[in-house]
């Protein structure tokens, strides 16, 4: 990354950056923080992953997805630089480099970066941020990040650099200890966010994500003096983040979509499902085969009367037949419909109550795209 950035003229140094790491809640925290910065009058760049429907979603400038002309320019420039140094970046590295080029060309005043995975070795972590935010950390990607919470926290802590304000909403003492040690190593201190902040996004946990964004914005006022209390409130109220406990009415049916793709995420949304979604509930479920499927299923399946298993991203998805069998083992009726659109159609036609679509961000993306099309047709 650094060699390619040098060949590109170090575009990532053209603006201050804020980096956000963690297991869950990174995207919505980034969205809330960027919304605050937009409301403060800054020209913002936001880089997130993955996209739900369209690749352009990964790069937003001033609140709007990147336009095709600028994206094309960035791809051409990256191709030239890669040829000059003889390095072919990976897919995620290329998308991250495009973000750095695009935000420099668009003259962004402040950029928010969502870490892809981990932190220490992530492609985004070439910046020297003014702020490093750590959302809740759980056990995920153990084959890359380690098999204990402390090892995983150490990887996430790698985004804390000298001069960066470090904030976290974590409550696990082991995680906090690891993050504190990293901050202290660079002469800083870790700020703990404990007070919730109201959020337009559904789910109690979103109030902590909003609080992390709000406290970060307030703490960064010395560097970003246009941030005001009013801008923080307006920015939080305007926050939008699709596919995360998103509620839609489709053909008279209440449908919820969420990318709850690991055990930590499933445990966080389970109380919301129990409290806010009426019975009987139907789950359309698909998940990647490298996840802890049995743990996620053990949390989610008992909340539903019926499961429709599907495969959002073959061949990486777990087989729908296998997921349906897992549901039946626990006494829940289930069927396997590998095609996600067909699975959602089946749920819309046959489910007696609300439908919940979840288990993977790939499935959330497919659901958002398909349900938007259905709603557009019905208007």
Secondary structure, 3 states (H helix, E strand, C coil): CHHHHHHCCCHHHCCEEEEEECCCCHHHHHHHHHHHHHHCCCCEEEECCCCCCCHHHHEEECCEECCHHHHHHHHHHHHHHHHHHCCCCCHHHHHHHHHHHHHHHCCCCEEEEECCCCCCCCHHHHCCCCEEEECCCCCCCHHHHCCCHHHHHHHHHCCCCCCCEEEECCCCHHHHHHHHHHHHHCCCCEEECCCCCCCCCCCCHHHHHHHHHHHHHHHCCCCCCCCCHHHHHHHHHCCCCCCCCEEEEECCEEEEEECCCCHHHHHHHHHHHHHHCCCCCEEEECCECCCCHHHHHHHHHHHCCEEEECCCCCCCECCHHHHHHHHHHCCCEEEECCCHHHHHHHHHHHCCCCEEEECCHHHHHHHHHHHHHHHHHHC
